[in-house]
Amino acid sequence: MFGPVISVIKFEKEEQAIEIANDSKYALGSGLFTKDLARAHRVSQEIKAGICWINTYRAISPIAPFGGFNQSGYAREAGKKSILDYTRTKTTWINISDDPMKNPFVMR
């Protein structure tokens, strides 16, 4: 299954809502609608999904990492960290002095 899906399920307590949200083999995105911003932050942190929208939906940006969990994938696209998948760090030291090095094994 791929595509937008919405489900409305009644719950009594916050913990139950989190349990329901996390009981899925898919976890690309989630959304919360509430007037209680503290609750929104708390629940968002507990939901195991790649992205969580609060009082909005499908807002994306190329500078924000995007990706899922479970059968929705594990990788991330976009964002600063995603560039690391395409790069290899290399260190190069250059002595620009005309004087030869006295002892190359001494820490500087």
Residue pairs with C-beta under 8 A, 6 or more apart in sequence:
1 26
9 20
11 17
11 20
14 39
14 42
14 43
17 43
18 43
18 46
18 47
21 30
21 47
21 48
21 49
22 46
22 47
22 48
24 70
25 70
25 71
26 68
26 70
26 71
26 72
27 48
27 49
27 50
27 68
27 69
27 70
27 71
27 72
28 49
28 50
28 51
28 67
28 68
28 69
28 72
28 73
29 49
29 50
29 51
29 52
29 53
29 58
29 68
30 44
30 47
30 49
30 51
30 52
30 53
31 52
31 53
31 54
31 56
31 57
32 40
32 43
32 44
32 47
32 52
32 53
32 54
32 55
33 54
33 55
34 40
34 43
34 54
34 55
37 54
40 54
40 55
44 52
44 54
48 69
48 70
49 68
49 69
49 72
50 66
50 67
50 68
50 69
50 72
50 73
50 76
51 60
51 66
51 67
51 68
53 59
60 66
61 78
62 78
63 78
63 79
63 80
64 78
64 79
65 76
65 77
65 78
65 79
65 81
65 82
66 76
66 77
66 78
66 79
67 73
67 74
67 75
67 76
67 77
68 74
75 85
76 82
95 101
